[in-house]
Amino acid sequence: VLRKGSYTHLEIFRDEVSIAVLPLASAYRLTEAKYKVPGVYRARLIKEGSTSRSKSCYWIMTDASSTAELYQGTRQVKVSFSATNAEPLYIQWINGTSNATIHITNLTEAQIAAGTAAFKPTTGLIKVRIAFRTEYGIVYSELPEAINIY
């Protein structure tokens, strides 16, 4: 993404605060906990105090999550969601066997503000996840275990 040229190090920022200066390598696997904190990240090349003229490389970390619970004795499913650095957009209803999308339900402003919504979906084995909008595109919560709606 960045042209190496004569630069020797990579500087990484989270929310515009420098968090690391690493010797230049062809690829990085950022597995340390400090790289998993939600935020907007930026990387740039440096050498002896000068920075690269090329643009920085940006990415975002978010902790988007959701849960879906079937109310005992009803067909109603309660969906709860939260995220840092992301805005909830819609619920994706997924076939629990084939993983094909069955239906998409847009979230209302009230549901987004509450972080929860309740629905009566069709019967069958389903999975529920939330799509979130970030500054760089859409991310999804983890695909959970299937719920049997009967």
Secondary structure as UniProt FT lines:
FT   TURN            5..6
FT   STRAND          9..14
FT   TURN            15..16
FT   STRAND          17..23
FT   HELIX           33..35
FT   STRAND          39..47
FT   TURN            48..49
FT   STRAND          50..51
FT   STRAND          57..61
FT   STRAND          65..70
FT   TURN            72..73
FT   STRAND          77..82
FT   STRAND          87..95
FT   TURN            96..98
FT   STRAND          101..106
FT   HELIX           109..114
FT   STRAND          116..119
FT   STRAND          124..134
FT   TURN            135..136
FT   STRAND          137..140
FT   STRAND          147..149
//
